């Protein structure tokens, strides 16, 4: 098996950013991933004492499907987030400044309208913390053959980006990842401990790029495969650089 694609998601719930390589650190998160979240009304998150919060406290695809119709780009060097709709820039703000954050918050409030429960607030993850869906969400991996199996069951192509993973793997049998839990995967000098399967929610029913809720992937999984899992979470036990095309081995 080998790495087909790599992605990060700088803002929880917003679009994926393809990257060619990533430098993983032992016991660290996937670089540039879930650095920010958009609070949907007061969540109780305290940056001085960060604790994992349920995803329902933030803007997210499971409930805010229209987010998938936005295209975003985060510039790490400047801290600027650009949001496009139908290919046109609708807002840009430097997330390190109050004015930039306010511009993003204002746009999201207007864009989602009645879906907003309370004031939208952009939160930044403190060092050593990320806004992942799972407490085990250090790094997420997806077996593309399993997505192909879901496509066959659906009778149409399922975009792998629906699953919002970091490392997309090819060259495996469908559902081979279920046998990886508790094992170690090596990618060059990097070693990943596979922690658990990734259980899926209604967010996978939203089409990337359009924001349309056009299928029920969770029900397809349950009816055809007897579970609602697709992908795995892993912990980095030995760090290093990984790139597209790298071979992976047990």
C-alpha positions in Angstrom: 0.0 0.0 0.0 1.1 3.6 -0.5 0.0 7.2 0.1 -2.2 8.4 -2.8 -3.1 11.8 -1.4 -2.6 14.0 1.7 -5.0 16.6 3.0 -5.3 19.0 5.9 -8.4 20.9 7.2 -7.2 24.2 8.8 -10.7 25.2 9.9 -13.0 22.6 11.3 -16.0 22.0 8.9 -14.5 24.0 6.0 -12.8 22.6 2.9 -9.8 20.4 2.4 -6.4 21.6 1.4 -4.3 19.1 -0.6 -0.6 19.0 0.3 2.3 17.0 -1.1 4.1 16.2 2.1 3.8 16.6 5.9 6.3 16.6 8.8 4.8 14.5 11.6 5.9 14.7 15.2 5.7 12.0 17.8 2.5 12.3 19.8 1.5 15.3 17.7 -1.4 16.1 15.4 -1.4 16.2 11.6 0.3 19.5 10.8 -2.0 22.4 9.9 -5.1 20.4 10.7 -8.2 21.6 12.7 -6.3 24.7 13.9 -9.5 26.7 14.1 -13.2 26.1 14.8 -16.3 28.2 14.4 -18.2 28.2 17.6 -22.0 28.1 17.1 -23.0 29.9 20.2 -21.2 29.7 23.5 -19.5 26.3 23.8 -17.7 26.5 27.1 -14.3 26.1 25.5 -11.6 27.6 27.6 -8.3 28.1 25.7 -6.4 28.2 29.1 -7.7 24.8 29.9 -8.5 23.2 26.5 -10.7 20.1 26.6 -12.3 18.1 23.8 -15.7 19.4 23.0 -18.6 17.6 21.1 -18.6 18.6 17.4 -22.2 19.8 17.7 -20.9 22.9 19.5 -19.3 24.1 16.3 -20.3 24.8 12.7 -20.0 21.4 11.0 -21.2 19.5 7.9 -23.4 17.2 9.8 -25.8 20.0 10.5 -24.5 22.9 8.3 -24.3 21.2 4.9 -24.0 24.6 3.1 -20.4 24.8 4.4 -19.4 22.3 1.7 -20.4 24.8 -0.9 -17.6 27.1 0.2 -14.0 26.8 -1.0 -11.4 28.0 1.6 -7.7 28.6 1.6 -5.5 29.2 4.7 -2.2 30.9 4.3 0.0 29.7 7.2 2.6 32.4 6.7 0.2 35.3 7.0 -2.6 33.7 9.0 -5.1 34.8 6.3 -8.2 32.8 5.5 -9.9 33.3 2.1 -13.4 32.0 1.4 -14.8 31.7 -2.0 -18.4 30.9 -3.2 -19.0 29.8 -6.8 -15.3 30.7 -7.5 -15.6 34.3 -6.2 -13.9 35.6 -3.1 -16.6 36.5 -0.6 -14.4 37.3 2.4 -10.8 37.3 3.5 -9.5 37.9 7.0 -6.2 37.6 8.8 -7.1 35.3 11.7 -4.4 36.8 13.9 -6.3 40.2 14.0 -9.6 41.1 15.7 -10.7 42.7 12.4 -9.9 39.6 10.4 -11.7 37.2 12.7 -14.7 39.5 12.9 -15.0 39.6 9.1 -15.1 35.8 9.0 -17.5 35.6 11.9 -19.8 38.1 10.3 -19.8 36.3 6.9 -20.6 33.0 8.5 -23.5 34.4 10.5 -25.0 35.9 7.4 -24.3 32.9 5.2 -26.0 30.4 7.5 -28.7 32.6 8.7 -31.3 30.8 10.8 -29.0 27.8 11.3 -27.0 29.8 13.7 -27.8 29.0 17.4 -25.8 32.0 18.8 -22.9 34.3 18.0 -20.4 32.7 15.6 -16.9 33.0 17.2 -13.7 31.9 15.6 -11.6 29.9 18.1 -7.9 29.1 17.7 -6.5 25.9 19.1 -3.8 26.4 21.8 -0.5 24.6 21.5 -0.9 20.9 21.8 -4.6 20.9 21.1 -6.8 20.5 18.0 -10.5 20.7 17.2 -10.8 17.1 16.1 -14.1 15.1 16.2 -12.5 12.4 18.3 -10.1 12.5 21.2 -8.2 9.9 19.2 -8.1 12.1 16.1 -4.3 12.8 15.9 -4.0 11.5 12.3 -6.8 10.0 10.2 -6.3 7.4 7.4 -8.7 6.3 4.7 -8.5 3.1 2.6 -9.6 4.2 -0.9 -10.6 0.6 -1.8 -13.2 0.8 1.0 -14.6 4.0 -0.6 -14.8 2.2 -3.9 -16.8 -0.6 -2.2 -19.2 2.1 -0.8 -19.5 3.5 -4.3 -20.4 0.1 -5.7 -23.1 -0.3 -3.0 -24.4 3.2 -3.7 -24.4 2.6 -7.5 -22.6 5.9 -8.0 -19.2 7.5 -7.3 -18.6 8.5 -3.7 -16.0 11.3 -3.4 -13.4 10.2 -0.8 -13.3 13.8 0.5 -16.6 13.2 2.1 -14.6 11.3 4.8 -12.2 14.2 5.5 -9.1 12.1 6.3 -5.5 13.2 6.3 -3.8 10.2 4.6 -5.5 8.5 1.7 -4.2 5.0 1.0 -4.3 2.9 -2.1 -3.2 -0.7 -2.8 -5.2 -2.3 0.0 -8.2 -4.7 -0.1 -11.6 -3.2 0.8 -11.9 -3.0 4.6 -8.4 -4.2 5.2 -8.0 -1.3 7.6 -10.3 -3.1 10.1 -7.4 -5.5 10.7 -4.9 -2.7 11.4 -6.4 -1.6 14.8 -3.8 -2.2 17.5 -1.0 -2.6 14.9 1.8 -0.3 13.7 2.1 1.1 10.2 5.5 2.2 8.9 5.9 5.0 6.3 9.6 5.4 5.8 10.9 6.3 9.2 7.5 7.3 10.5 5.6 4.9 12.6 1.8 5.1 13.3 -0.1 3.2 15.9 -3.6 2.5 14.6 -5.9 3.3 17.5 -9.5 2.8 16.4 -12.0 2.7 13.5 -13.6 6.0 12.5 -17.4 5.8 12.9 -19.2 8.0 10.4 -22.1 10.5 10.7 -24.5 12.4 8.5 -21.6 14.7 7.3 -20.7 12.0 4.8 -24.0 12.6 3.1 -23.0 16.1 2.0 -21.5 16.5 -1.5 -18.1 18.3 -1.4 -18.1 21.5 -3.5 -21.9 21.9 -3.6 -23.2 21.5 -0.1 -26.0 19.3 -1.3 -27.2 16.5 1.0 -27.5 13.9 -1.7 -27.0 10.4 -0.2 -27.1 8.5 3.1 -23.6 7.0 3.4 -24.2 5.9 7.0 -27.3 3.9 6.0 -25.4 2.4 3.0 -22.6 1.3 5.4 -25.0 -0.2 7.8 -27.1 -2.1 5.3 -24.3 -3.4 3.1 -21.4 -3.9 5.5 -23.0 -4.2 8.9 -21.2 -1.2 10.5 -20.9 2.6 10.1 -17.1 2.8 10.1 -14.8 3.9 7.3 -11.1 4.8 8.0 -9.0 4.7 11.1 -7.4 7.1 13.6 -3.7 6.8 14.5 -1.1 8.1 16.9 2.4 9.1 15.7 4.9 7.1 17.7 7.9 8.0 15.6 7.9 11.2 13.6 9.3 12.2 10.2 8.4 13.3 6.8 5.7 11.6 4.7 4.9 12.4 1.0 2.5 11.4 -1.7 3.6 8.1 -3.2 5.4 6.8 -0.1 5.1 3.1 0.5 3.4 1.9 3.7 4.1 -1.4 5.5 3.1 -3.3 8.6 
